[in-house]
Amino acid sequence: MSEYFEYGYTNSEPTWSHHYIFDKIIEALDKNINKCILDIGCGNGSLAYKLIELGFNVYGIDASEQGIKLAKEKYPDRFFLQDINSKLLPKELEQINFDTIISTEVIEHLYSPQSFIEFCKRILQKNGRGSLILTTPYHGYLKNLTMALLNKMDSHFTVNWEGGHIKFFSKKTLTELLIKNGFKDIIFIGCGRLPYLWKSMLIKGSL
């Protein structure tokens, strides 16, 4: 497995970002359409837990041994340790046709977002079609300007967080990445805080 910095999961409670992301994910899902979901970067399984409890069929993978150990406590057959940089699914999931992929606050940690999107696309193409739902911290002119005026740029774009954010997306750049890889019908939803000062953004694309 490639070098990975553990997030530091100690329980299966939702992470802080899930408190303002979860309702937006529900907005982007339809139980009649999104019938088999893969949560890539599922962490401790807290988001997948909530979706399962709402009746969605969800599996999860993550590179965190701590996270997967916690996730398996409740649903041992639904969560698997996997380095997504390997571009492979765990053998237990290879025969499942996923029509939906969710990945929350993951893509900003990756050296190659392009490779990640290609990985997601291959999984969905096995089903013949599907939807990709991504969330990542939002960056736009007004938010960046506000951070600069408040002298928050160093703390926001810190280089002192081991395993932290290395990519910073706007609505435009993340949309372009999806379109470049054949996704269409792009939907954007801001998450958390005031409009254009959003904490994160949700972007959904379909094959």
C-alpha positions as CSV (number, residue, x, y, z in Angstrom):
1,M,0.0,0.0,0.0
2,S,1.3,3.5,-0.9
3,E,2.2,5.9,1.9
4,Y,-0.9,6.8,3.9
5,F,-1.3,9.1,6.9
6,E,-4.0,7.8,9.3
7,Y,-6.8,10.2,9.9
8,G,-6.9,9.2,13.5
9,Y,-10.4,7.6,13.8
10,T,-11.2,6.7,17.4
11,N,-15.0,5.9,17.0
12,S,-17.7,5.5,14.3
13,E,-19.2,8.9,14.9
14,P,-19.7,11.3,11.9
15,T,-16.7,13.5,11.1
16,W,-17.2,17.3,11.3
17,S,-17.7,17.7,7.6
18,H,-20.5,15.1,7.4
19,H,-22.8,17.4,9.5
20,Y,-23.2,19.8,6.6
21,I,-22.6,17.4,3.7
22,F,-25.0,14.5,4.5
23,D,-28.3,16.3,3.7
24,K,-26.9,17.5,0.4
25,I,-25.9,13.9,-0.5
26,I,-29.5,12.8,0.2
27,E,-30.7,15.6,-2.1
28,A,-28.5,14.1,-4.9
29,L,-29.7,10.5,-4.4
30,D,-32.8,8.7,-5.5
31,K,-33.4,5.2,-4.0
32,N,-35.1,4.1,-7.3
33,I,-32.1,5.0,-9.3
34,N,-29.1,4.7,-7.0
35,K,-29.5,1.1,-6.2
36,C,-26.0,0.0,-5.5
37,I,-23.5,2.5,-4.0
38,L,-19.8,2.4,-3.4
39,D,-18.4,4.9,-0.9
40,I,-14.8,5.5,-1.8
41,G,-12.8,6.9,1.1
42,C,-15.5,5.8,3.5
43,G,-13.3,6.3,6.6
44,N,-15.0,5.0,9.7
45,G,-18.2,4.2,7.7
46,S,-20.3,6.8,9.4
47,L,-21.8,8.3,6.2
48,A,-22.5,4.8,4.8
49,Y,-24.1,3.8,8.1
50,K,-26.6,6.6,7.7
51,L,-27.4,5.7,4.1
52,I,-27.8,2.0,5.0
53,E,-30.2,2.9,7.7
54,L,-32.2,4.9,5.2
55,G,-32.5,1.8,3.0
56,F,-29.7,2.4,0.5
57,N,-27.5,-0.5,-0.5
58,V,-23.9,0.7,0.3
59,Y,-20.4,-0.7,0.4
60,G,-17.3,1.2,1.4
61,I,-13.5,1.1,0.9
62,D,-10.7,3.1,2.5
63,A,-7.0,3.0,3.0
64,S,-7.4,3.6,6.8
65,E,-6.9,0.5,8.8
66,Q,-8.4,2.3,11.9
67,G,-11.4,3.5,9.9
68,I,-12.2,0.1,8.3
69,K,-11.8,-1.7,11.6
70,L,-14.4,0.6,13.2
71,A,-16.7,0.4,10.1
72,K,-16.7,-3.4,10.2
73,E,-17.9,-3.5,13.8
74,K,-21.5,-2.8,12.6
75,Y,-21.4,-4.2,9.1
76,P,-18.5,-6.6,8.7
77,D,-19.4,-7.6,5.1
78,R,-19.7,-4.1,3.7
79,F,-16.4,-2.4,4.3
80,F,-12.9,-3.3,3.0
81,L,-9.4,-2.0,3.3
82,Q,-8.1,-0.8,-0.1
83,D,-5.6,1.6,-1.4
84,I,-7.4,3.4,-4.2
85,N,-4.1,4.3,-5.8
86,S,-3.8,0.6,-6.8
87,K,-6.7,1.2,-9.2
88,L,-8.3,-2.1,-8.1
89,L,-11.3,-3.1,-6.1
90,P,-11.1,-5.6,-3.3
91,K,-11.8,-9.1,-4.6
92,E,-15.0,-9.2,-2.5
93,L,-16.4,-6.3,-4.6
94,E,-15.2,-7.2,-8.0
95,Q,-18.4,-8.9,-9.1
96,I,-20.7,-6.2,-7.9
97,N,-22.1,-3.7,-10.5
98,F,-22.2,-0.3,-8.8
99,D,-24.4,2.3,-10.3
100,T,-23.3,5.0,-8.0
101,I,-20.1,6.2,-6.4
102,I,-19.9,8.6,-3.5
103,S,-16.6,10.1,-2.4
104,T,-16.7,12.8,0.3
105,E,-13.7,15.1,1.0
106,V,-11.2,12.7,-0.6
107,I,-10.1,14.0,-4.0
108,E,-8.3,17.0,-2.5
109,H,-5.9,14.6,-0.8
110,L,-4.8,12.8,-4.0
111,Y,-1.8,13.4,-6.1
112,S,-3.6,12.4,-9.3
113,P,-7.3,13.4,-9.4
114,Q,-7.3,12.3,-13.0
115,S,-6.4,8.8,-12.1
116,F,-9.0,8.8,-9.4
117,I,-11.8,9.8,-11.8
118,E,-10.6,7.2,-14.3
119,F,-10.8,4.6,-11.5
120,C,-14.4,5.7,-10.7
121,K,-15.4,5.7,-14.4
122,R,-14.1,2.1,-14.9
123,I,-16.2,0.9,-11.9
124,L,-19.4,2.6,-13.3
125,Q,-18.8,1.5,-16.9
126,K,-19.0,-2.1,-15.7
127,N,-22.6,-1.4,-14.9
128,G,-23.1,0.4,-18.3
129,R,-24.0,3.7,-16.7
130,G,-24.0,5.5,-13.4
131,S,-23.5,8.5,-11.2
132,L,-20.4,10.0,-9.5
133,I,-21.0,12.2,-6.5
134,L,-18.0,14.1,-5.1
135,T,-17.6,16.6,-2.3
136,T,-14.5,18.7,-1.7
137,P,-13.8,22.0,0.0
138,Y,-15.2,24.9,-2.1
139,H,-12.9,27.6,-3.5
140,G,-14.2,30.6,-5.4
141,Y,-13.3,34.3,-5.9
142,L,-15.4,35.7,-3.0
143,K,-14.3,33.0,-0.5
144,N,-10.7,33.4,-1.5
145,L,-10.9,37.2,-1.3
146,T,-12.6,37.0,2.1
147,M,-9.8,34.7,3.5
148,A,-7.2,37.1,2.1
149,L,-8.8,40.1,3.7
150,L,-9.1,38.3,7.1
151,N,-5.5,37.0,6.8
152,K,-6.6,33.4,6.8
153,M,-4.8,32.2,3.8
154,D,-1.9,30.6,5.6
155,S,-4.1,28.7,8.0
156,H,-6.5,27.5,5.2
157,F,-3.8,26.5,2.7
158,T,-1.5,25.2,5.5
159,V,1.5,23.0,4.5
160,N,1.9,21.7,8.0
161,W,-0.8,19.1,8.0
162,E,0.7,15.7,7.3
163,G,-1.5,14.0,4.7
164,G,-3.6,17.1,4.3
165,H,-5.1,18.9,1.3
166,I,-2.8,19.1,-1.8
167,K,-5.4,20.0,-4.4
168,F,-7.8,23.0,-4.2
169,F,-10.9,22.9,-6.5
170,S,-13.4,25.5,-7.7
171,K,-16.7,24.6,-9.3
172,K,-15.2,25.3,-12.7
173,T,-12.1,23.1,-12.3
174,L,-13.9,20.1,-10.8
175,T,-16.6,20.3,-13.4
176,E,-14.0,20.5,-16.2
177,L,-12.3,17.3,-14.7
178,L,-15.6,15.4,-14.9
179,I,-16.5,16.6,-18.4
180,K,-13.0,15.7,-19.6
181,N,-13.7,12.1,-18.5
182,G,-17.0,11.8,-20.2
183,F,-19.4,12.7,-17.4
184,K,-22.4,14.9,-18.2
185,D,-25.5,16.4,-16.6
186,I,-23.4,18.1,-14.0
187,I,-25.1,19.2,-10.9
188,F,-23.6,21.6,-8.3
189,I,-24.7,22.1,-4.7
190,G,-23.0,24.3,-2.1
191,C,-22.5,22.8,1.4
192,G,-22.3,24.7,4.7
193,R,-22.1,28.3,5.5
194,L,-23.4,31.2,3.3
195,P,-23.7,31.1,-0.5
196,Y,-20.3,31.6,-2.2
197,L,-18.6,31.2,1.2
198,W,-19.5,27.5,1.3
199,K,-17.4,25.2,3.3
200,S,-17.6,22.4,0.7
201,M,-19.3,21.7,-2.6
202,L,-21.1,18.7,-4.1
203,I,-20.7,18.0,-7.8
204,K,-22.6,15.1,-9.4
205,G,-22.0,13.8,-12.9
206,S,-23.5,10.9,-14.9
207,L,-22.2,8.6,-17.5
